[in-house]
Amino acid sequence: MRLFSCSNCRNVVHFDNTTCVACGMRLAYRPLAFDMVTLSSEPDGSFRSVGVDPVRVQPCVNASYDACNWLVDDDQEAGYCRACRHNVVIPDLTVPDNIVNWRKIELAKHALIYSLLRLGLPLADRTEDPHHGLGFAFLSDDATASEEGSVLTGHAEGLITLNMAEASDAEREKRRVALNEPFRTLSGHFRHEVAHYFWNVLIRDRSQVSSFRTVFGDESADYAAALESYYAEGPPPGWDQGYISTYATSHPWEDFAETFAHYLHIIDALDTADAFGLKTNPKIYGEKQGLVLDETFDSYRARDVRDLVEAWVPLTLAINSINRSMGQPDLYPFVLNEPVMLKLEYIHQLIRSSKGYDPL
């Protein structure tokens, strides 16, 4: 994630900031320009950007709930920004806990859309494509429902459902322990589920299934039976020699989704590290064995996955060590072996070959 600056006082601001801590002016993110602007209010209640070329701008409707800090595109009349127009169902906002949890969910979702837009990936919403467009439904369990009737986080033809309970750190940790997962976050959920959407868009709908099977295996294997077997028996022995996670072993679709999610983890975390001046230089890593502050590495424009991995591994080694020194679990408790790198390279090239690919 890049760092931004206030267009009024030039103070450094962050992706989720709504006001500048230095000058107190209201801030908003412009998704098409990938920058942050300062807003001034007009007598008629409208807003104008502050800067060299001030123009009238429209904050997203969800800004009124403190759930969005993006601006609406000029060609959008519905009042929703490029991230929020993908929402199909939002929680009941008369419930106070729902508002708090929804804001957490929206922050993770906006970070996802930020990455997808920077990669130039196709993002049709449910208005543009009612049957297959990317949409989000944020649902809560019915208090009277049985465990079998609870909301399941998942994907179905572009519609991503997320259980609101996942926004609770305590509940999410409880589920992580119950499922014996090393890693469970809102960002992880979004990145994993959106991978299923892009499997449809970039592989199924573009007749790329044959090349997919060469890397990940035959996805026509019975999905329900594969998951049942995985939950009953667990991953096969030696799974870590060819997969990024245990869940990736359950079915080729899940292997793709887990690997795709990790690809987004890597490029966004490296982008954030670069923004803060914390950089690894793969060319001199062997000499200095650590972090350097004098090279720029743009993860969104990496030539291939090996460039990403050579930057990523020393960074995670350092941060994992820092976490351990503070008594915290590893930030990135995964191993990128050669088979996983080949899968990451497939995803890297798949994204680069998408019609709109032009990373910013």
C-alpha positions in Angstrom: 0.0 0.0 0.0 1.4 3.4 -1.0 1.7 6.3 1.3 0.0 9.5 0.2 0.1 13.2 1.0 -2.4 15.9 2.0 -2.9 18.2 -1.0 -3.4 21.1 1.4 -0.3 20.9 3.7 1.7 18.0 2.1 1.7 16.0 5.3 2.0 12.2 4.9 -1.3 10.5 5.1 -2.4 6.8 4.9 -4.9 4.9 2.8 -7.6 4.7 5.5 -7.2 8.3 6.7 -10.4 10.5 6.5 -8.8 13.7 7.9 -5.2 15.1 7.9 -3.8 15.0 11.4 -1.6 18.0 10.6 -4.1 20.5 9.2 -7.4 18.8 10.1 -8.8 19.0 6.5 -11.1 16.2 5.2 -9.4 13.7 2.9 -10.7 11.4 0.2 -9.1 8.8 -2.0 -9.4 9.1 -5.8 -9.4 5.5 -7.2 -8.8 6.3 -10.8 -5.9 8.6 -10.0 -4.5 6.4 -7.1 -4.0 9.5 -4.9 -5.5 11.3 -1.9 -7.0 14.7 -2.1 -8.1 17.3 0.5 -11.7 18.4 0.4 -13.3 21.8 1.1 -17.0 22.1 1.7 -19.1 24.5 -0.4 -22.1 26.6 0.8 -24.5 24.3 -1.0 -23.2 21.2 0.8 -21.0 19.9 -2.1 -17.3 19.4 -2.0 -14.3 20.7 -4.0 -10.8 19.3 -4.1 -8.0 21.5 -2.7 -4.9 21.8 -4.9 -3.6 23.1 -8.1 -6.7 22.4 -10.1 -9.7 22.3 -7.7 -12.7 20.5 -9.0 -16.1 19.5 -7.7 -16.0 16.0 -6.2 -18.5 13.6 -4.7 -17.7 11.4 -1.7 -19.2 7.9 -1.7 -22.6 7.5 0.0 -21.0 5.2 2.5 -18.8 8.0 3.8 -21.8 9.0 5.9 -21.4 5.8 7.9 -17.6 6.3 8.2 -17.3 3.2 6.1 -15.6 4.6 3.0 -13.2 7.4 2.2 -13.3 7.1 -1.6 -14.7 9.5 -4.2 -17.3 8.6 -6.8 -16.1 8.5 -10.4 -17.4 11.2 -12.7 -19.4 8.6 -14.7 -21.1 7.1 -11.7 -24.5 8.6 -10.8 -25.6 6.2 -8.1 -23.4 7.8 -5.5 -21.2 4.8 -4.8 -17.4 4.6 -5.4 -15.6 1.9 -7.4 -15.3 -0.3 -4.2 -18.8 0.2 -2.7 -20.7 -0.3 -6.0 -19.8 -4.0 -5.7 -21.9 -4.3 -2.5 -25.0 -6.4 -2.9 -26.0 -6.9 0.7 -24.8 -4.9 3.7 -25.6 -5.7 7.3 -28.5 -4.2 9.3 -26.9 -0.9 10.4 -29.5 -0.4 13.2 -27.4 -2.9 15.1 -24.4 -1.0 16.7 -22.0 -4.0 16.5 -22.8 -4.4 12.8 -21.6 -0.8 12.1 -18.3 -1.4 13.8 -17.7 -4.7 12.1 -18.9 -3.4 8.7 -16.3 -0.6 8.9 -13.5 -3.2 9.5 -14.8 -5.3 6.6 -15.0 -2.3 4.3 -11.4 -1.4 5.0 -10.2 -4.8 4.0 -12.4 -4.8 0.9 -11.2 -1.4 -0.2 -7.6 -2.6 0.2 -8.5 -5.5 -2.1 -10.1 -3.3 -4.7 -7.1 -1.0 -4.5 -4.8 -3.9 -5.5 -7.1 -5.2 -8.2 -7.4 -1.8 -9.8 -3.6 -1.3 -9.7 -3.2 -4.6 -11.5 -5.8 -3.5 -14.1 -7.9 -6.6 -13.6 -11.5 -6.7 -15.0 -14.0 -5.7 -12.4 -17.6 -5.9 -13.6 -20.1 -5.3 -10.8 -23.5 -6.9 -10.5 -25.2 -4.1 -12.3 -23.0 -4.5 -15.3 -23.2 -8.3 -15.2 -26.1 -9.4 -13.0 -25.2 -13.1 -13.2 -21.5 -13.2 -13.0 -20.2 -9.7 -11.9 -18.2 -9.3 -8.7 -20.4 -8.6 -5.7 -20.3 -8.8 -2.0 -22.9 -9.9 0.5 -22.1 -9.3 4.2 -24.4 -11.4 6.3 -24.9 -12.3 9.9 -25.9 -15.6 11.5 -29.4 -15.9 12.7 -29.2 -16.2 16.4 -31.9 -19.0 16.3 -30.2 -20.9 13.5 -28.4 -24.2 14.0 -24.7 -24.5 13.3 -25.6 -26.1 9.9 -27.6 -23.0 9.1 -24.9 -20.4 9.8 -23.6 -18.1 7.1 -20.6 -19.6 5.3 -18.0 -17.4 3.8 -17.6 -18.4 0.2 -18.0 -17.6 -3.5 -20.7 -18.4 -6.1 -20.5 -17.1 -9.7 -19.0 -13.8 -8.7 -20.9 -13.2 -5.4 -18.7 -13.3 -2.4 -20.4 -13.9 0.9 -18.7 -13.0 4.1 -19.9 -13.8 7.6 -20.0 -10.7 9.7 -18.6 -12.7 12.6 -15.2 -12.7 10.8 -14.8 -9.0 11.7 -14.6 -9.9 15.4 -10.9 -10.6 16.2 -11.9 -12.9 19.1 -14.3 -14.9 16.9 -11.9 -15.1 14.0 -9.1 -16.4 16.3 -11.5 -19.0 17.7 -12.2 -20.2 14.2 -8.6 -20.2 13.3 -7.7 -22.4 16.2 -10.6 -24.7 15.6 -9.5 -25.2 12.0 -5.8 -25.4 12.9 -5.0 -22.6 10.6 -1.7 -20.6 10.9 -3.3 -17.5 9.4 -6.8 -16.1 9.3 -7.6 -12.4 8.4 -10.2 -10.4 6.7 -7.8 -9.5 4.0 -7.0 -13.2 3.6 -10.7 -14.0 3.2 -11.2 -11.4 0.5 -8.1 -12.3 -1.5 -8.9 -16.0 -1.4 -12.6 -15.6 -2.4 -11.9 -13.1 -5.2 -9.5 -15.7 -6.6 -12.5 -17.9 -7.4 -14.1 -15.0 -9.2 -10.9 -14.6 -11.3 -10.7 -18.3 -12.0 -14.0 -17.9 -13.8 -13.1 -14.7 -15.5 -9.5 -15.3 -16.6 -9.4 -19.1 -16.9 -12.9 -20.6 -17.5 -14.3 -17.8 -19.6 -11.1 -17.5 -21.7 -10.7 -21.2 -22.4 -7.5 -21.5 -20.4 -8.5 -24.6 -18.4 -6.0 -26.9 -20.1 -3.0 -24.7 -19.0 -4.5 -24.5 -15.5 -4.7 -28.2 -15.2 -1.1 -28.6 -16.2 -0.1 -26.5 -13.1 -2.8 -27.2 -10.5 -4.5 -30.5 -11.6 -7.9 -31.5 -12.8 -10.6 -29.2 -11.3 -13.4 -31.5 -12.6 -12.8 -33.8 -9.6 -15.9 -33.8 -7.4 -15.5 -30.7 -5.3 -17.9 -31.6 -2.5 -16.3 -35.0 -2.1 -12.8 -33.5 -2.1 -13.7 -31.1 0.7 -15.4 -33.9 2.7 -12.3 -36.0 2.4 -10.0 -33.1 3.4 -12.0 -32.3 6.5 -12.2 -36.0 7.5 -8.6 -37.0 6.8 -6.6 -33.8 6.6 -3.8 -33.0 4.2 -1.7 -35.8 2.7 1.8 -36.5 4.1 4.4 -34.2 2.7 1.9 -31.6 1.6 4.3 -28.8 2.4 6.5 -30.0 -0.5 4.0 -28.8 -3.1 1.4 -26.5 -1.6 1.3 -23.2 0.2 -1.2 -24.4 2.8 -3.0 -27.5 4.0 -6.3 -26.2 2.6 -4.7 -25.9 -0.8 -4.4 -29.7 -0.9 -8.2 -30.1 -0.8 -9.0 -29.4 -4.5 -7.3 -27.7 -7.5 -9.8 -24.8 -7.2 -8.7 -24.2 -3.6 -5.0 -24.6 -4.5 -5.4 -21.8 -7.0 -7.4 -19.6 -4.6 -4.8 -20.0 -1.8 -1.9 -19.3 -4.2 -3.7 -16.3 -5.7 -4.3 -14.9 -2.2 -0.7 -15.3 -1.3 0.3 -13.5 -4.5 -1.8 -10.5 -3.4 -0.3 -10.8 0.1 3.2 -10.6 -1.3 2.8 -7.7 -3.8 0.8 -5.5 -1.4 3.1 -6.1 1.6 6.2 -5.4 -0.5 4.4 -2.3 -1.8 3.9 -1.1 1.8 7.5 -1.9 2.7 8.7 0.1 -0.2 6.5 3.1 0.7 8.0 3.1 4.2 11.6 2.9 2.9 12.0 -0.7 4.2 13.4 -2.5 1.2 15.2 -5.6 0.2 17.6 -5.7 -2.7 17.8 -9.2 -4.1 21.0 -8.3 -6.0 23.0 -7.6 -2.9 21.1 -9.7 -0.4 23.8 -12.3 -0.3 26.4 -9.7 0.5 24.6 -7.7 3.1 22.2 -10.4 4.5 19.5 -8.0 5.3 17.5 -4.8 4.6 18.7 -1.8 2.7 17.2 1.7 2.3 18.6 2.9 -1.0 16.8 0.9 -3.7 13.2 1.1 -5.0 11.3 -2.1 -5.8 7.9 -1.8 -7.4 6.2 -5.1 -6.7 3.2 -4.3 -9.0 5.7 -4.1 -11.9 7.9 -7.1 -11.1 9.1 -8.9 -14.2 8.6 -12.4 -12.7 7.8 -14.1 -9.5 11.5 -14.8 -8.7 12.0 -11.1 -8.4 9.1 -10.9 -5.9 10.3 -13.9 -3.9 13.9 -12.6 -3.7 12.5 -9.4 -2.2 9.9 -11.1 -0.1 11.9 -13.9 1.7 14.5 -11.7 3.4 11.8 -9.2 4.4 9.6 -11.9 6.0 12.7 -13.4 7.7 13.4 -10.1 9.3 9.8 -9.3 10.3 9.2 -12.8 11.6 12.3 -12.4 13.7 11.1 -9.1 15.0 7.7 -10.6 15.9 9.4 -13.5 17.7 11.5 -11.0 19.7 8.2 -9.4 20.9 6.6 -12.8 21.7 4.3 -12.6 18.7 3.6 -15.3 16.1 5.3 -15.1 12.7 3.8 -12.5 10.4 4.2 -14.9 7.4 4.3 -18.5 8.6 4.6 -20.1 5.1 7.3 -21.6 2.9 7.6 -20.8 -0.8 9.2 -23.9 -2.2 9.8 -24.5 -5.9 6.4 -26.1 -6.8 4.6 -23.1 -5.1 6.8 -20.7 -7.0 5.8 -22.3 -10.3 2.1 -21.8 -9.3 2.8 -18.2 -8.3 4.5 -17.6 -11.6 1.4 -19.0 -13.4 -0.8 -16.5 -11.6 1.7 -13.7 -12.2 1.6 -14.4 -16.0 -2.2 -14.9 -15.9 -2.6 -11.4 -14.5 -0.1 -9.9 -16.8 -2.0 -11.4 -19.8 -5.4 -10.0 -18.7 -6.9 -7.5 -21.1 -6.6 -4.5 -18.9 -3.2 -5.2 -17.3 -1.3 -1.9 -16.8 -0.1 -1.7 -13.2 0.1 1.7 -11.6 
